Amino acid sequence: MNKKRSATILFKAITRNFLKIVIYYPKMVYMAFHQQKYTKDQMYAYCLKMITFAVDAAGLRVEAHGLDNIPEKDGLYICSNHQEKYDPLAIWYSFPRQIGVILDDKATHRPFIREVCRLIKSKKLIKHNMHSVVKAYSEITRELKEGQNYMVFPEGGYEEEEGKLGVFHAGSFKSPQRAHCTIIPVAIIDSYKIFDRGFKTSLPIQVHYLKPIMPEEYEGMATDQIAELVKTRIQAHLDIYQK
């Protein structure tokens, strides 16, 4: 999405819903910085309410496909392609259970995202600090084994040509490899072209949950091979819809 159009859409969403933002957002900030007063479920529920509001206020539509591919047992590693800044919100909006996020620390200091990352389980990767990255992946491995679900965008950004997949970084797959957990490839389709020139929603963000990759399927693979396996599955699905 063009940055100017993105800013205009954000401005319109804020002005049209200013009263609700004044009412709801301060409570979100308060909860984020007084976590000891709330349970994990309470924080997640309110944050999901705010995410739903943010999606609806921006005039977005989210279509979820393949929900029956999501296993009942938690401890899932959801790996998605990345086309636009709204992609994580679309997954939270559509995923039927609690799910955390792994993301670059740089993205966690912006208003709203900052509070989301405090209220919902998140792991921030300070990429220039190797000790921090190793510690984060170790914690993610342990938490996956304990039943925490995580989403990750292995491309690390969305700077590639519109609709094209970038490199899936092998490091993103160290934790699921060590935790022997189920990986769910996710194909996000058309989120980079959800707005037309009139700043009106023209297409839904499609979130496709693909057939899960069980631990037995990637047993013995190196992380770069797992990365390529997940990328291939997502690319094959994108090819069907982006012809």
HELIX and SHEET records of a PDB file:
HELIX    1   1 LYS A    3  ARG A   16  1                                  14    
HELIX    2   2 PHE A   18  ALA A   32  1                                  15    
HELIX    3   3 GLN A   35  LYS A   37  5                                   3    
HELIX    4   4 LYS A   40  ALA A   57  1                                  18    
HELIX    5   5 LEU A   67  ASN A   69  5                                   3    
HELIX    6   6 ASP A   87  SER A   94  1                                   8    
HELIX    7   7 ASP A  105  HIS A  109  5                                   5    
HELIX    8   8 ILE A  113  LEU A  119  1                                   7    
HELIX    9   9 MET A  130  LYS A  145  1                                  16    
HELIX   10  10 ALA A  170  PHE A  173  5                                   4    
HELIX   11  11 LYS A  174  ALA A  179  1                                   6    
HELIX   12  12 SER A  191  LYS A  193  5                                   3    
HELIX   13  13 PRO A  215  TYR A  218  1                                   4    
HELIX   14  14 THR A  223  TYR A  241  1                                  19    
SHEET    1   A 7 VAL A  62  HIS A  65  0                                        
SHEET    2   A 7 ILE A 205  TYR A 209  1                                        
SHEET    3   A 7 ILE A 183  ILE A 189 -1                                        
SHEET    4   A 7 TYR A  77  SER A  80  1                                        
SHEET    5   A 7 TYR A 150  VAL A 152  1                                        
SHEET    6   A 7 GLY A 100  ASP A 104  1                                        
SHEET    7   A 7 SER A 122  LEU A 125  1                                        
END                                                                             
